[in-house]
Amino acid sequence: MLCRLDMDVFAIEKMATKYNGAFLELLSKLQSVAQTNKMLRALKLISFSGSQSEILFIKEVLACFSALEKDFIIFDEPNYKKKFKFGIRQQLLRFPRASTKAEIVVMFLLNYAFWFE
């Protein structure tokens, strides 16, 4: 069983913009994947930039995976820290979650060192 998944979300924005049908299909498949895999406890999203497509993806993940305990979101650019503080944080915290244990952990990768928010 898959208990931990690391995903680079760099291409999600491009997929949503250029190939909207593929992005919508990805979102629709999340629920069936969640039904098949009820053991996903940790998800790490790398290269997060805070785009609306990435935020929508996280919203769907939180709503679908009932065993999820930690959702690590890793920003890899220093200027995203400001963007996160002004709006993205509030959006993420308001999303409904399938798991009452689901916690969002935000990390900023600065000069190959992690800073936690």
C-alpha positions in Angstrom: 0.0 0.0 0.0 1.1 3.5 -0.8 1.5 5.5 2.5 3.6 8.4 1.3 3.7 10.2 -2.0 6.1 12.9 -3.2 4.9 15.0 -6.1 6.5 17.8 -8.1 3.6 20.1 -8.9 5.6 22.3 -11.2 3.6 21.2 -14.3 0.1 21.5 -12.8 -0.3 25.2 -13.8 0.9 24.5 -17.3 -1.4 21.5 -17.6 -4.4 23.6 -16.4 -3.6 26.4 -18.8 -2.6 24.5 -21.9 -4.4 21.2 -21.5 -7.4 22.1 -19.4 -9.2 18.8 -20.3 -6.3 16.8 -18.9 -6.2 18.8 -15.7 -10.0 18.4 -15.2 -9.6 14.7 -15.8 -6.8 14.5 -13.2 -9.0 16.2 -10.6 -11.9 13.8 -11.4 -9.7 10.8 -11.0 -8.5 11.8 -7.5 -11.7 10.5 -5.9 -11.4 7.1 -7.5 -7.7 6.9 -6.5 -8.6 7.8 -3.0 -11.2 5.0 -2.9 -8.6 2.5 -4.0 -5.8 3.8 -1.8 -7.1 4.4 1.7 -3.6 4.3 3.3 -2.1 7.6 2.0 -0.9 9.3 5.2 1.6 11.8 3.9 1.8 13.9 0.8 4.7 16.1 -0.2 4.1 18.7 -2.9 7.4 20.1 -4.3 7.8 23.2 -6.4 4.6 24.8 -5.2 4.1 28.3 -6.4 0.6 29.1 -5.1 -1.2 29.1 -8.5 -4.9 28.7 -8.5 -4.5 25.3 -10.2 -2.2 24.1 -7.4 -4.5 25.3 -4.7 -7.5 23.6 -6.4 -5.5 20.4 -6.6 -4.7 20.6 -2.8 -8.4 21.3 -2.1 -9.3 18.1 -4.0 -6.6 16.0 -2.2 -7.7 17.2 1.2 -11.4 16.4 0.4 -10.6 12.9 -1.0 -8.0 11.2 1.1 -9.5 10.1 4.5 -6.3 8.8 6.0 -4.1 11.8 5.2 -2.3 13.1 8.2 0.3 15.5 6.7 0.3 17.5 3.6 3.8 19.1 3.1 3.8 22.0 0.8 7.3 23.1 -0.3 7.8 26.5 -1.9 11.1 26.7 -3.6 11.4 30.4 -4.2 12.0 33.0 -1.5 9.5 35.5 -2.9 6.7 33.0 -2.4 6.9 33.5 1.4 5.2 36.9 1.1 2.6 35.5 -1.3 1.8 32.7 1.1 1.3 35.0 4.1 -1.1 37.2 2.2 -4.0 34.9 1.2 -2.9 31.4 0.3 -2.6 30.4 4.0 -6.2 31.4 4.7 -7.4 29.6 1.6 -5.7 26.4 2.5 -6.8 26.4 6.1 -10.5 26.8 5.1 -10.7 23.8 2.9 -12.8 20.9 4.1 -10.9 17.7 4.8 -11.8 14.1 4.6 -9.4 13.4 7.5 -9.8 15.1 10.8 -6.1 14.5 11.3 -5.0 16.3 8.1 -2.4 18.9 8.9 -0.8 21.3 6.3 2.9 21.8 6.9 4.4 24.6 4.8 8.1 24.8 4.1 10.2 27.3 2.2 13.4 26.1 0.5 15.9 28.9 0.7 19.5 28.2 -0.4 18.9 24.5 0.1 17.8 24.9 3.7 14.2 24.5 4.9 12.3 27.2 6.8 9.1 26.2 8.4 6.1 28.5 8.5 
